[in-house]
Structure formats: C-alpha cells, structure tokens
Amino acid sequence: MKLEQIIGRNIKYWRGIRRMSLTTLSTKTQIPKDELKSFEMGLERPKPEHLLKLCENLNVHIRELLNEK
C-alpha cells in the first residue's frame, strides 16, 4: 500500500474515533475540506506542516498516521 493510502486511512480512522466531521477538522486545522478529502482518499500526501496540524487536532502521535495497521 502506498504511503498516501496509509496516511489517508489513518486520518479517516482517527477522525472517526474522535467523532469529528471533515468540516470540523478543516476548521480546526485550517486545511481546506477538499484537500482533507484528497488525503483520506489517498490521492494526495499531506505536507509536513499539515501532518503536524492533523496530529495536534486529532490528538495522536505522528506514527499513528504513518504506520500501517
């Protein structure tokens, strides 16, 4: 599986665990909703600064987004 797909799957997983909508995550991270959707679909790899914002707002360590489960 490609890294983009792993990260996307993990973002979606943790967003679900935190019961957070795409709109809410977008607002909190200031990452456009369409871009977040592209991350979750594995179409785009988040920039490092986006990964940090996502980790901070999903309250997870970066390895939780990068590691395949």
N, C-alpha and C positions, 0 to 999 in steps of 0.2 A: 504494500500500500504506500502511496506517495505521502510525503510529509504534509502537504496541503490537506489531504484527506484525513490524516490522523488528527491534525490540529482542528479541522472543522468538526469532526465527530466529537472531539473532546469539548470544544466550545459549546456545542449544542447540548451535550450531556450535562455539563456543569450549569448551563443556563437553566435547564430543566430542573436540576436538583435545587437550584436557588429560586425556582418558580419566578423567573424573570422573563418578560417578553423581549422580543427583539427591539421594540420601541424603547423600552426602559433601559436596556443595555446600551443602545445607541445614545440615548440622552446622557447616561452616566459617563460613558467613555468618550463622547463627542466624536464617535466614528459613525459615518452615515449608515443608515439601516441597510441600504442596498449592498454596501461593502461588507457588512457583517454577514449578510445572507450569502454572499460570494465566498466568504471564509468558511461558513458552515457547510456549504455545498462542495468544498474542496477545490474551488475554481481559482482561488487566489490565496497566496501565502501572506499572512499579516506581516507588516513591517515590525521590527523590534519594538518600536515605541507603542505600537498597537498591542503587541503581546503583553507588554508591561501594564497598559491600561486595562486590558481584559483580565489579567491575573489579579490586579488590585480590586477590580469591581466584582469579580466572581469569587474573590477571597480564596484563591488557590495558588499553589506554588507553580512556577513555570513548567516544571517537569510534568505536572498534571495535564498540561496542554500539549506537550511534545511527545509523551510516551504512548506507545500503542498499548491498548488494554486487551 
